[in-house]
Amino acid sequence: MIMSENKITIRCGRNNLRRLRLFVADNAEKCGLDQSAIHDLSVVAEEIGYNIMKYGEMGESGEFDVEVSCEGGRFSMIFRDTGIPFDPTGYKGGLTFDSEGNLEEGGLGLMLVDKLVDEWTYERHPDGINILKLYKVKGGITDEN
């Protein structure tokens, strides 16, 4: 794991998600966000990190970067990875059940992320890098924004 004050490189492996959560929580606190927003951002970071690890097909030697910043009461997280392309912002899944009525895995985390952030965007850079940007506004989005 490589870390600077506002950027961290995470090696794929579930045991590294805790480091990611703590990194995001520490920076969100420095931004002046309340405890509820800090918790939300920690959950979001873990969900996105887990999805990159599980579905990005980079293997255990894979890595991804997370950069955070705070400007004008707006906290941002930027995830960069070289996994398979996938735009989670357009995912419109929901609860799905198998033929026996059991809840199928997948999609609920992205629905949660969509509820916990104020804005998120995705782009696939021509050099093969996925760039996912997530934003949380201090105090939440108002009608004036």
VOGU-3710 file (C-alpha; in Angstrom, 3 decimals, decimal comma):
1> mimsenkiti> 0,000/0,000/0,000  1,321/3,385/-1,019  -0,203/6,412/0,667  0,206/10,157/0,585  -1,971/12,661/2,389  -4,671/12,608/-0,278  -3,941/9,497/-2,366  -3,689/5,805/-1,582  -2,871/2,756/-3,690  -4,700/-0,370/-2,581
11> rcgrnnlrrl> -3,592/-3,867/-3,527  -6,495/-6,180/-4,304  -7,408/-8,304/-1,292  -10,278/-7,908/1,155  -7,920/-7,357/4,074  -6,976/-4,000/2,497  -10,515/-2,610/2,555  -10,101/-1,552/6,184  -7,154/0,670/5,207  -9,282/2,214/2,494
21> rlfvadnaek> -12,176/2,918/4,891  -9,843/4,525/7,447  -8,134/6,634/4,786  -11,463/7,982/3,531  -12,874/8,529/7,034  -9,757/10,414/8,166  -9,841/12,716/5,143  -13,606/13,265/5,344  -13,194/14,268/8,981  -10,440/16,742/8,028
31> cgldqsaihd> -12,904/18,190/5,500  -15,308/18,941/8,351  -18,033/16,486/7,375  -20,337/15,247/10,122  -20,167/11,693/11,468  -23,107/10,536/9,368  -21,439/11,700/6,148  -18,112/10,182/7,222  -19,834/6,850/7,821  -21,616/7,068/4,458
41> lsvvaeeigy> -18,364/7,758/2,622  -16,609/4,885/4,393  -19,394/2,521/3,302  -19,204/3,852/-0,265  -15,415/3,451/-0,384  -15,637/-0,124/0,838  -18,382/-1,017/-1,647  -16,571/0,480/-4,630  -13,244/-1,025/-3,533  -14,821/-4,450/-3,078
51> nimkygemge> -16,470/-4,261/-6,501  -13,181/-3,336/-8,171  -11,512/-6,303/-6,478  -14,287/-8,781/-7,174  -15,419/-7,815/-10,668  -12,427/-5,956/-12,128  -10,615/-9,200/-12,983  -7,205/-7,832/-12,004  -6,286/-10,727/-9,713  -4,687/-10,503/-6,283
61> sgefdvevsc> -1,661/-8,669/-7,674  -3,891/-5,905/-9,027  -4,004/-2,439/-7,536  -6,218/0,605/-7,708  -5,746/4,209/-6,662  -8,051/6,413/-4,632  -7,550/10,147/-4,471  -9,579/12,388/-2,172  -9,980/16,125/-1,957  -12,085/18,713/-0,203
71> eggrfsmifr> -12,894/22,009/-1,798  -15,604/24,442/-0,809  -17,383/21,900/1,397  -17,420/19,301/-1,390  -15,601/16,049/-0,649  -14,539/13,993/-3,651  -13,190/10,470/-4,082  -11,654/9,413/-7,383  -11,095/5,700/-7,974  -8,762/4,651/-10,802
81> dtgipfdptg> -8,298/1,043/-11,878  -7,333/-0,993/-14,943  -10,008/-3,644/-14,548  -12,725/-4,462/-17,044  -14,854/-1,449/-18,038  -18,111/-1,017/-16,143  -20,179/2,098/-15,556  -21,824/1,612/-12,147  -23,607/4,976/-12,366  -25,923/3,594/-15,022
91> ykggltfdse> -26,735/0,389/-13,190  -30,493/0,158/-12,717  -30,638/-3,167/-10,915  -32,851/-4,013/-8,043  -33,820/-6,968/-5,979  -33,761/-10,135/-8,048  -34,710/-13,633/-7,007  -33,800/-17,040/-8,338  -36,358/-19,672/-9,387  -36,642/-20,875/-5,761
101> gnleegglgl> -37,405/-17,412/-4,429  -33,955/-16,794/-2,908  -32,459/-13,313/-3,138  -29,698/-13,269/-5,750  -26,368/-11,587/-5,097  -25,481/-8,325/-6,767  -26,653/-4,795/-7,308  -27,736/-3,765/-3,828  -24,383/-2,180/-3,043  -24,566/0,075/-6,090
111> mlvdklvdew> -28,096/1,109/-5,164  -26,756/2,011/-1,718  -23,857/3,996/-3,188  -26,300/5,953/-5,334  -28,279/6,896/-2,200  -25,218/7,840/-0,126  -23,418/10,176/-2,534  -24,679/13,420/-4,003  -23,169/12,822/-7,434  -21,044/10,252/-9,246
121> tyerhpdgin> -19,598/9,959/-12,724  -17,722/7,292/-14,671  -15,440/7,404/-17,665  -13,203/4,890/-19,391  -9,997/6,603/-20,344  -8,560/5,655/-23,777  -5,463/4,187/-22,094  -7,607/1,549/-20,342  -8,169/3,235/-16,979  -11,587/3,305/-15,315
131> ilklykvkgg> -12,175/6,601/-13,531  -15,033/6,765/-11,030  -15,630/10,106/-9,292  -17,923/10,353/-6,280  -18,961/13,525/-4,464  -20,498/14,348/-1,114  -21,452/17,927/-0,290  -21,055/19,084/3,294  -24,613/19,263/4,617  -25,984/17,524/1,507
141> itden> -27,330/18,908/-1,727  -29,830/21,742/-1,471  -32,293/23,033/-4,047  -29,924/25,957/-4,671  -27,158/23,640/-5,990
//
